Amino acid sequence: MSHSTLTPCPAISSDESADPPGRSEAALDFERRFGEIEELLANAVHLSQQANDAAPADRATIVAFSGDMDKLMAAFIIATGAAAMGMEVCLFFTFWGLAAVKKQTLYRGKGILERLMAAMLPSGPHRLSTSKMNFLGAGPTFFKTVMRRKNVTSLPELVELAQELDVKMVACEMSMGVMGVTREEMIEGLEYGGVAAYLGDAAQSKVTLFI
């Protein structure tokens, strides 16, 4: 019987087991760089998603401070136009701007100063003066006549249109207290809040205006 001698297999080094034969250093360097590029792209996508999440919403927030008819018309024209374009709109009424959404003046239960302030704040958009050419009260009549001839929507109609378009209208409660106005004197459909409510909407808005 013949005996054969088994020849042991040569040991495989760790370098040879990690990389298949025939792969050049350039190929390994390319794969390493490609992995780095993939990681950079993934980080860029993540940062882009974060930026989109933090971007302002398609919303407009308008502060109506003035009690002048023409300035309030500008505020409502912008608000209704933005709402018609599909934007969320918030109108925040403060101080003299409260006159646009006031329907009546009540005196019962108020002190002397509150009664005086309430009396000075006009009741409703049809009683407002103009910022220019008021002419001792004749200016608004002149403007209304011209607007009627030019088929321009009046301020009372703009207020109704804003409600129909679901414009969010917020009355500043702090200003109401200063001006001696209560909720019973305001039109229906209003929301009530303070500066925190305004800042919450403004911080998420693409458009913010102070009129």
C-alpha positions in Angstrom: 0.0 0.0 0.0 1.4 3.4 -1.0 1.1 6.4 1.3 0.5 9.8 -0.2 1.7 12.9 1.6 -0.9 15.7 2.0 0.5 19.1 1.2 -0.9 21.8 3.6 -2.7 24.8 1.9 -1.0 28.1 2.2 -2.4 30.4 4.8 -4.5 33.3 3.6 -3.5 36.6 4.9 -6.0 39.1 6.3 -5.3 41.5 3.5 -6.1 38.9 0.8 -9.3 37.8 2.6 -10.6 41.4 2.8 -10.2 42.3 -0.8 -10.7 40.1 -3.9 -7.6 39.6 -6.1 -7.2 42.1 -8.9 -8.6 45.1 -7.1 -6.4 48.1 -7.5 -5.7 50.8 -4.9 -7.5 53.3 -7.2 -10.7 51.2 -7.1 -10.6 51.1 -3.3 -10.0 54.9 -3.1 -13.0 55.4 -5.5 -15.3 53.3 -3.4 -14.2 55.2 -0.3 -14.9 58.6 -1.9 -18.2 57.4 -3.3 -19.3 56.4 0.3 -18.3 59.9 1.5 -20.4 61.5 -1.2 -23.4 59.4 -0.4 -23.1 60.4 3.3 -22.9 64.1 2.3 -25.9 63.8 0.1 -27.9 62.1 2.9 -27.0 65.0 5.3 -28.0 67.6 2.6 -31.4 65.9 2.2 -31.9 65.9 6.0 -31.0 69.6 6.3 -33.3 70.4 3.4 -36.2 68.7 5.1 -35.5 70.5 8.3 -35.5 73.9 6.4 -38.8 73.0 4.8 -40.3 72.1 8.1 -39.2 75.5 9.6 -40.3 77.6 6.6 -43.2 80.0 7.1 -46.6 78.7 6.1 -48.6 80.1 3.2 -50.2 82.6 5.6 -50.6 86.4 6.0 -50.9 88.3 9.3 -52.1 91.9 9.2 -52.2 94.3 12.2 -55.0 96.9 11.8 -54.0 99.7 14.1 -55.4 102.7 12.2 -59.0 103.7 12.5 -59.0 105.6 9.2 -61.4 104.4 6.5 -58.9 104.4 3.7 -56.2 102.5 5.6 -58.7 99.9 6.9 -59.9 99.5 3.3 -56.3 98.7 2.3 -56.0 96.2 5.1 -59.2 94.4 4.1 -58.5 94.5 0.4 -55.1 92.8 1.0 -56.7 90.3 3.4 -59.5 89.3 1.1 -57.2 89.2 -1.9 -54.8 86.9 0.0 -57.7 84.7 1.2 -59.0 84.4 -2.4 -55.6 83.2 -3.5 -55.8 80.4 -0.9 -53.7 81.8 1.8 -54.6 81.6 5.5 -55.2 85.2 6.7 -55.3 86.7 10.2 -56.5 90.3 10.8 -55.5 91.5 14.2 -57.4 94.6 15.4 -55.9 96.8 18.0 -56.6 100.3 19.4 -58.3 102.5 16.8 -58.5 99.6 14.3 -61.2 98.1 16.6 -63.7 100.5 15.1 -63.8 98.4 11.9 -65.4 95.5 13.9 -67.4 97.5 16.4 -71.2 97.4 15.9 -72.5 99.6 18.8 -71.5 101.6 21.8 -72.8 100.6 25.3 -72.3 102.7 28.4 -74.0 100.7 31.2 -71.6 99.5 33.8 -68.7 101.7 32.7 -66.8 104.4 34.5 -66.4 108.0 33.2 -63.1 107.4 31.4 -64.4 104.2 29.8 -67.5 106.0 28.6 -65.4 108.8 27.1 -63.1 106.3 25.3 -66.0 104.2 24.1 -67.7 107.4 22.7 -64.5 108.4 20.8 -64.2 105.0 19.1 -66.6 105.0 16.1 -69.2 102.2 15.9 -68.7 100.4 12.7 -66.8 100.9 9.4 -69.5 103.2 8.0 -68.7 105.9 10.6 -65.0 106.2 10.0 -63.1 109.3 8.8 -60.4 109.4 6.2 -56.7 109.9 6.9 -56.4 112.7 4.3 -58.9 115.3 3.0 -61.5 114.6 5.8 -63.0 118.1 5.3 -64.7 118.2 8.7 -66.4 114.9 8.0 -67.3 115.5 4.3 -64.3 113.5 3.0 -65.7 110.1 3.7 -69.0 111.0 1.8 -66.9 112.2 -1.1 -64.8 109.0 -1.1 -67.8 106.8 -0.9 -69.5 108.5 -3.8 -66.4 108.1 -6.0 -66.0 104.5 -5.0 -69.7 103.8 -5.8 -69.3 105.3 -9.2 -66.1 103.2 -9.8 -67.7 100.0 -8.6 -65.2 99.8 -5.7 -66.3 97.6 -2.8 -67.1 99.6 0.3 -65.5 98.9 3.7 -68.7 97.4 5.3 -68.9 95.0 2.3 -65.2 94.1 2.6 -65.8 93.2 6.3 -68.6 90.9 5.2 -66.5 89.4 2.4 -63.6 88.7 4.8 -66.0 86.7 7.0 -67.3 84.8 4.0 -63.7 84.0 3.0 -63.0 82.7 6.5 -60.4 85.4 7.3 -59.5 85.0 10.9 -60.3 88.2 12.7 -58.9 88.7 16.2 -59.7 91.6 18.5 -56.9 92.6 21.0 -58.4 92.3 24.5 -55.9 94.6 26.0 -56.7 97.3 23.6 -60.4 96.7 24.1 -59.9 97.4 27.8 -58.0 100.6 27.1 -60.6 101.8 24.6 -63.5 101.0 27.0 -65.0 98.4 24.6 -66.7 95.1 25.6 -67.4 92.0 23.6 -71.1 92.8 23.5 -70.2 95.9 21.4 -68.3 93.9 18.7 -69.6 92.1 15.6 -70.2 88.4 15.7 -67.6 85.9 14.5 -64.6 87.6 16.1 -61.8 85.8 18.1 -60.2 87.4 21.1 -56.6 87.3 22.1 -53.5 89.3 23.0 -50.0 89.9 21.8 -49.1 86.2 22.2 -51.9 85.3 19.7 -50.6 87.8 17.2 -47.0 86.6 17.5 -48.0 83.0 17.2 -49.6 83.8 13.8 -46.9 86.2 12.7 -44.1 83.8 13.4 -45.6 81.3 10.9 -46.5 83.8 8.2 -44.8 84.6 4.9 -46.4 88.1 5.0 -46.8 90.4 8.0 -48.1 93.9 7.7 -48.8 96.8 10.1 -51.4 99.2 8.9 
